[in-house]
Amino acid sequence: LGQQRGSMSGLLKPGPQLQQPATLGALFFIAAIAVAGLPPLSGFIGKLLLLQASGPGGQGGWFWGVLLLTSFLVLVTLSRAGSVLFWRAGTGHAEPANTSIWPLLAASLLIGSSPLMSAMSDPLLEELGAIAAQWLQPAHYVQAVLPAAEWPASGGAP
């Protein structure tokens, strides 16, 4: 988007007509839904895990409200940004843009991974849980990397 908007790239104002408005608009729409945390995309899985971790007690009530309100505000903000970028486009003068397919392909692959992460959430969460468990116990890593002779004088892994 930034390359095709030229000098308007960093501004949230109507700019020149985009070269692939339908493709870029669809990618923007999918990314906005993922960032806002709406189902079925990966942002929803993360939001659901946060809400489950907050617990059913009184402490979690305010967290639910804050998380859901900020998600709504993100959705409204990205909707307004998409409206300016795609519906009001064509008001500025067109500037030559880089027509390389690689940035579009990279964005498509990254945004396309969001539904895949949702579909594969169980194995992904198991792997992330194992990684978190390893981070919480660094002694196992130290034992695997340092021979026993190099351990500190206390006689055990740090």
C-alpha positions in Angstrom: 0.0 0.0 0.0 2.7 2.4 0.9 4.6 1.9 -2.3 1.6 2.4 -4.4 0.5 5.5 -2.5 3.8 7.2 -3.1 4.1 10.5 -1.2 0.8 9.7 0.6 2.1 6.4 2.0 2.3 7.5 5.6 -0.8 9.6 5.6 -4.3 8.4 6.3 -5.8 10.6 3.6 -7.3 9.8 0.2 -4.6 9.2 -2.3 -4.0 7.9 -5.8 -5.9 4.9 -7.2 -4.2 1.6 -6.2 -3.1 -0.8 -8.9 -4.7 -3.9 -7.4 -7.5 -2.4 -5.2 -9.6 -5.6 -4.9 -6.6 -7.8 -3.9 -5.1 -5.3 -1.5 -8.6 -4.5 -0.1 -9.2 -8.2 0.6 -5.8 -8.6 2.3 -6.5 -5.5 4.3 -9.9 -6.8 5.4 -8.5 -10.2 6.4 -5.7 -8.6 8.3 -8.1 -6.2 10.1 -10.3 -9.1 11.2 -7.2 -11.0 12.5 -5.8 -7.9 14.4 -9.2 -7.2 15.9 -9.4 -10.8 17.1 -12.6 -11.9 15.4 -13.2 -15.6 14.6 -12.2 -17.6 12.7 -8.7 -16.1 12.5 -5.7 -16.5 14.8 -6.3 -13.2 16.7 -9.5 -14.8 18.1 -7.5 -17.8 19.5 -5.2 -15.5 21.3 -8.0 -13.4 22.7 -9.9 -16.5 23.8 -6.8 -17.8 25.6 -6.4 -14.4 27.4 -10.0 -14.5 28.5 -9.8 -18.1 29.7 -6.6 -17.2 31.7 -8.3 -14.2 33.4 -10.6 -16.7 35.2 -14.2 -16.5 36.2 -13.6 -14.5 39.4 -14.2 -10.8 40.1 -10.7 -9.9 39.0 -11.4 -11.1 35.5 -14.5 -9.0 34.9 -12.7 -5.8 34.3 -10.2 -7.5 32.0 -13.0 -9.0 29.8 -14.5 -5.5 29.4 -11.2 -3.8 28.6 -10.2 -6.6 26.1 -13.6 -6.6 24.3 -13.8 -2.8 24.2 -10.3 -2.4 22.8 -11.1 -5.0 20.2 -14.2 -3.1 19.2 -12.2 0.1 19.0 -9.5 -1.6 16.8 -12.2 -2.9 14.5 -13.8 0.6 14.1 -10.4 2.3 13.6 -9.3 -0.2 10.9 -12.7 0.0 9.2 -12.3 3.8 9.0 -8.7 3.4 7.7 -9.9 0.9 5.0 -12.6 3.3 4.0 -10.1 6.1 3.4 -7.6 3.9 1.7 -9.9 2.0 -0.7 -13.3 3.8 -1.1 -11.9 7.3 -1.3 -8.9 6.4 -3.4 -8.4 8.1 -6.8 -8.6 11.7 -5.5 -4.9 12.3 -5.7 -2.6 12.3 -8.7 -1.2 8.9 -9.6 2.5 8.4 -9.1 4.5 5.6 -10.7 4.7 2.6 -8.3 6.8 -0.5 -8.0 4.8 -3.2 -9.7 6.8 -6.1 -8.3 4.7 -9.1 -7.3 7.0 -10.0 -4.4 5.6 -7.6 -1.8 2.1 -8.7 -2.6 3.1 -12.3 -2.5 4.8 -11.9 0.9 1.8 -10.1 2.4 -0.5 -12.7 1.0 1.5 -15.5 2.6 1.7 -13.8 6.0 -2.0 -12.9 6.1 -2.9 -16.3 4.7 -1.1 -17.9 7.6 -3.7 -16.5 10.1 -6.5 -19.0 9.1 -4.0 -21.8 9.0 -2.9 -20.9 12.6 -6.5 -21.1 13.7 -7.0 -24.5 12.0 -3.8 -25.8 13.5 -4.3 -24.2 16.9 -4.1 -27.4 19.0 -0.7 -28.6 17.8 0.6 -25.0 17.8 -0.6 -24.4 21.4 1.0 -27.6 22.5 4.3 -26.6 21.0 4.1 -23.1 22.5 3.3 -24.6 25.9 6.4 -26.8 25.7 8.5 -23.8 24.7 7.1 -21.8 27.7 7.9 -24.7 30.0 11.5 -24.8 28.8 11.9 -21.0 29.3 10.6 -21.3 32.9 13.3 -24.0 33.7 16.6 -22.7 32.3 18.6 -25.2 34.3 17.8 -27.9 31.8 19.2 -25.8 29.0 22.3 -25.0 31.1 22.8 -28.7 31.8 22.5 -29.5 28.1 25.0 -26.8 27.0 27.6 -26.8 29.7 29.5 -29.9 30.8 29.2 -30.7 34.5 32.8 -29.6 35.1 32.0 -26.0 34.0 29.1 -25.5 36.5 29.5 -22.9 39.1 31.1 -23.7 42.5 27.7 -24.2 44.1 27.7 -27.7 42.6 24.5 -27.4 40.6 23.1 -25.7 37.5 22.5 -22.0 37.9 
